[in-house]
Amino acid sequence: MGSWQYDETDFERLSLIMMLHDLDFTVEEIKKYMKLSLEKNERECLKLLNKKEKES
């Protein structure tokens, strides 16, 4: 069985997911944020972060 190869981008994504989890994002919110992030939709990403901040 082969080994997995990870690059810097993989670690950056994992770090972002962990940060969002620590900010109490739900799994669905994390999925939405990651999709927007991959689409380079920074404005919508900021909206999600601001919304979460207001909820806490």
Rosetta blueprint (number, residue, H / E / L):
1 M L
2 G L
3 S L
4 W L
5 Q L
6 Y L
7 D L
8 E H
9 T H
10 D H
11 F H
12 E H
13 R H
14 L H
15 S H
16 L H
17 I H
18 M H
19 M H
20 L H
21 H H
22 D H
23 L L
24 D L
25 F L
26 T L
27 V H
28 E H
29 E H
30 I H
31 K H
32 K H
33 Y H
34 M H
35 K H
36 L H
37 S H
38 L H
39 E L
40 K L
41 N L
42 E H
43 R H
44 E H
45 C H
46 L H
47 K H
48 L H
49 L H
50 N H
51 K H
52 K H
53 E H
54 K H
55 E H
56 S L
